[in-house]
Amino acid sequence: MIGGGFIGSELAASLTATGRKVTMVFPEPGVAWRVLPASLSGFVTDYYREQGVDVLTEETVVSADARSVTTGSGRTLEADVVVAGLGIEPSTELADAAGIAVDNGIVVDELGQVEGSQDVFAAGDVASFPVPALGRRFRVEHEDHAKTHGKIVGANMAGAGMPYHHLPFFYSDMFERGYEAVGEVDSRLATVERWEVPNREGVVAYVDESRRPRGFLFWNVWDKIERGRELIRAGEPIDSVLLV
Ligand SMILES: Cc1cc2nc3c(=O)[nH]c(=O)nc-3n(C[C@H](O)[C@H](O)[C@H](O)COP(=O)(O)OP(=O)(O)OC[C@H]3O[C@@H](n4cnc5c(N)ncnc54)[C@H](O)[C@@H]3O)c2cc1C
C-alpha cells in the first residue's frame, strides 16, 4: 500500500482484517498524519503495527510495478498486488482553456456560480468555494460536500438563489476505530483536546491563534457533527470543558 492517507489507511485496515498481509509505505511520520494530531497519529501507527500491518514511515517510493516496490532507502518489497492511494492533483487544462478562474479548484461564489459568468457553475470535488464561517476558500473531496453542494448548486442553476453555507463532514474507519469530522481538520493547526479514554474516545478541536474552533474530530464519538458546526459558526474561543 503506497500512501497513508484516507485510501491507504482504510484499505490497509480492511485488507488486513480479511487476512491479507499488508505493508504500508509513505513519507509522513505516521498514519493519517495530515488529519490527526501528531500524538494520535503515532498511537494509530502503533495500533496498525499491533494489528499486523508493516508500516514503513518516512519512506518514499522510487519505482513500482504490479508486483514490487523499490523504496527510497533501497528496499525492494515484493507483493501480489500494489495499491497506490496518493491523492489527486486537479487537472485544470479544460477550465484554463475556457478562461475560467482556477485556484486549486474552479473558483465559484456562494451560489456555485463561476465569477463573471451567468451560465457556468461548478460543484463538488472540482469547486473552490467560499466558507464564510472560516473566512477562506476550500476545495473538498468528500461525499457529504459533493451531495449537498451538487443539490444546492443545481437548484441555483434553476434560479433558486440559495447560498451554500453547509459545513461538510467526513468520516473514516480504521479497524474497529473510526471518526467523524467537520470543518478545517488540518493537523498543522493547534488543537484543544478532550479525551474520555486517551487515544480511544475523545474530541479534538482544531483552533486558530485565539482558540476559536475551525474544525472538529470526533474520535469514536458519534452524532456530534451538528454541535461541531454550531461551535465553528459561533466563532468563540473554546476550552476542553466545552468539548462535550
Ligand atoms: C477511492 C475513493 C474512495 C473515496 N471514499 C470516500 C469516503 O469514504 N468518504 C467520503 O466522504 N468521500 C470519499 N471519496 C470522495 C468522494 O467519492 C468524492 O468526493 C465524490 O465522488 C465527488 O463527487 P463529484 O460528483 O464532485 O465527482 P466524481 O464523483 O468524481 O464525478 C465526476 C464525474 O465527471 C466526469 N468527468 C471528469 N472529467 C470530465 C470531462 N472532461 N467531461 C465530462 N465528464 C467528465 C467523471 O468521469 C465523473 O463521472 C472517495 C473517493 C475515491 C476516489
The ligand as an SDF file (V2000), in Angstrom:
LIG
                    3D

 53 58  0  0  0  0  0  0  0  0999 V2000
  -11.3110    5.5640   -3.9930 C   0  0  0  0  0  0  0  0  0  0  0  0
  -12.1240    6.6900   -3.3670 C   0  0  0  0  0  0  0  0  0  0  0  0
  -12.7170    6.4900   -2.1350 C   0  0  0  0  0  0  0  0  0  0  0  0
  -13.4580    7.5070   -1.5200 C   0  0  0  0  0  0  0  0  0  0  0  0
  -14.0120    7.2990   -0.2930 N   0  0  0  0  0  0  0  0  0  0  0  0
  -14.7170    8.2780    0.2960 C   0  0  0  0  0  0  0  0  0  0  0  0
  -15.2820    8.0950    1.5850 C   0  0  0  0  0  0  0  0  0  0  0  0
  -15.1340    7.0290    2.1980 O   0  0  0  0  0  0  0  0  0  0  0  0
  -15.9800    9.1120    2.1570 N   0  0  0  0  0  0  0  0  0  0  0  0
  -16.1510   10.3050    1.5060 C   0  0  0  0  0  0  0  0  0  0  0  0
  -16.7880   11.2130    2.0850 O   0  0  0  0  0  0  0  0  0  0  0  0
  -15.6410   10.5150    0.2700 N   0  0  0  0  0  0  0  0  0  0  0  0
  -14.9200    9.5440   -0.3470 C   0  0  0  0  0  0  0  0  0  0  0  0
  -14.3840    9.7470   -1.5850 N   0  0  0  0  0  0  0  0  0  0  0  0
  -14.6030   11.0490   -2.2530 C   0  0  0  0  0  0  0  0  0  0  0  0
  -15.9440   11.0910   -2.9950 C   0  0  0  0  0  0  0  0  0  0  0  0
  -16.0690    9.9310   -3.7780 O   0  0  0  0  0  0  0  0  0  0  0  0
  -15.9440   12.3490   -3.8710 C   0  0  0  0  0  0  0  0  0  0  0  0
  -15.8460   13.4910   -3.0400 O   0  0  0  0  0  0  0  0  0  0  0  0
  -17.2180   12.4560   -4.7200 C   0  0  0  0  0  0  0  0  0  0  0  0
  -17.3660   11.3350   -5.5360 O   0  0  0  0  0  0  0  0  0  0  0  0
  -17.1430   13.7170   -5.5720 C   0  0  0  0  0  0  0  0  0  0  0  0
  -18.2700   13.7850   -6.3910 O   0  0  0  0  0  0  0  0  0  0  0  0
  -18.2170   14.6320   -7.7370 P   0  0  0  0  0  0  0  0  0  0  0  0
  -19.5210   14.4380   -8.3990 O   0  0  0  0  0  0  0  0  0  0  0  0
  -17.7410   16.0180   -7.4280 O   0  0  0  0  0  0  0  0  0  0  0  0
  -17.0340   13.9710   -8.5940 O   0  0  0  0  0  0  0  0  0  0  0  0
  -16.9610   12.4700   -9.1650 P   0  0  0  0  0  0  0  0  0  0  0  0
  -17.7860   11.5120   -8.3790 O   0  0  0  0  0  0  0  0  0  0  0  0
  -15.5030   12.1980   -9.3420 O   0  0  0  0  0  0  0  0  0  0  0  0
  -17.6430   12.6200  -10.5950 O   0  0  0  0  0  0  0  0  0  0  0  0
  -17.0170   13.3510  -11.6400 C   0  0  0  0  0  0  0  0  0  0  0  0
  -17.6210   12.8970  -12.9680 C   0  0  0  0  0  0  0  0  0  0  0  0
  -17.1760   13.7860  -14.0090 O   0  0  0  0  0  0  0  0  0  0  0  0
  -16.6760   13.0160  -15.0790 C   0  0  0  0  0  0  0  0  0  0  0  0
  -15.7230   13.8400  -15.8270 N   0  0  0  0  0  0  0  0  0  0  0  0
  -14.4620   14.1740  -15.4890 C   0  0  0  0  0  0  0  0  0  0  0  0
  -13.9040   14.9360  -16.4500 N   0  0  0  0  0  0  0  0  0  0  0  0
  -14.8380   15.1050  -17.4060 C   0  0  0  0  0  0  0  0  0  0  0  0
  -14.8800   15.7750  -18.6450 C   0  0  0  0  0  0  0  0  0  0  0  0
  -13.8210   16.4570  -19.1260 N   0  0  0  0  0  0  0  0  0  0  0  0
  -16.0160   15.7350  -19.3450 N   0  0  0  0  0  0  0  0  0  0  0  0
  -17.0980   15.0620  -18.8870 C   0  0  0  0  0  0  0  0  0  0  0  0
  -17.1210   14.3880  -17.7280 N   0  0  0  0  0  0  0  0  0  0  0  0
  -16.0060   14.3950  -17.0040 C   0  0  0  0  0  0  0  0  0  0  0  0
  -16.0780   11.8140  -14.4170 C   0  0  0  0  0  0  0  0  0  0  0  0
  -15.9060   10.7810  -15.3340 O   0  0  0  0  0  0  0  0  0  0  0  0
  -17.1450   11.5070  -13.3710 C   0  0  0  0  0  0  0  0  0  0  0  0
  -18.2340   10.8010  -13.9350 O   0  0  0  0  0  0  0  0  0  0  0  0
  -13.6260    8.7420   -2.1990 C   0  0  0  0  0  0  0  0  0  0  0  0
  -13.0410    8.9360   -3.4650 C   0  0  0  0  0  0  0  0  0  0  0  0
  -12.2870    7.9180   -4.0310 C   0  0  0  0  0  0  0  0  0  0  0  0
  -11.6600    8.1480   -5.3910 C   0  0  0  0  0  0  0  0  0  0  0  0
  1  2  1  0
  2  3  1  0
  2 52  2  0
  3  4  2  0
  4  5  1  0
  4 50  1  0
  5  6  2  0
  6  7  1  0
  6 13  1  0
  7  8  2  0
  7  9  1  0
  9 10  1  0
 10 11  2  0
 10 12  1  0
 12 13  2  0
 13 14  1  0
 14 15  1  0
 14 50  1  0
 15 16  1  0
 16 17  1  0
 16 18  1  0
 18 19  1  0
 18 20  1  0
 20 21  1  0
 20 22  1  0
 22 23  1  0
 23 24  1  0
 24 25  2  0
 24 26  1  0
 24 27  1  0
 27 28  1  0
 28 29  2  0
 28 30  1  0
 28 31  1  0
 31 32  1  0
 32 33  1  0
 33 34  1  0
 33 48  1  0
 34 35  1  0
 35 36  1  0
 35 46  1  0
 36 37  1  0
 36 45  1  0
 37 38  2  0
 38 39  1  0
 39 40  1  0
 39 45  2  0
 40 41  1  0
 40 42  2  0
 42 43  1  0
 43 44  2  0
 44 45  1  0
 46 47  1  0
 46 48  1  0
 48 49  1  0
 50 51  2  0
 51 52  1  0
 52 53  1  0
M  END
$$$$
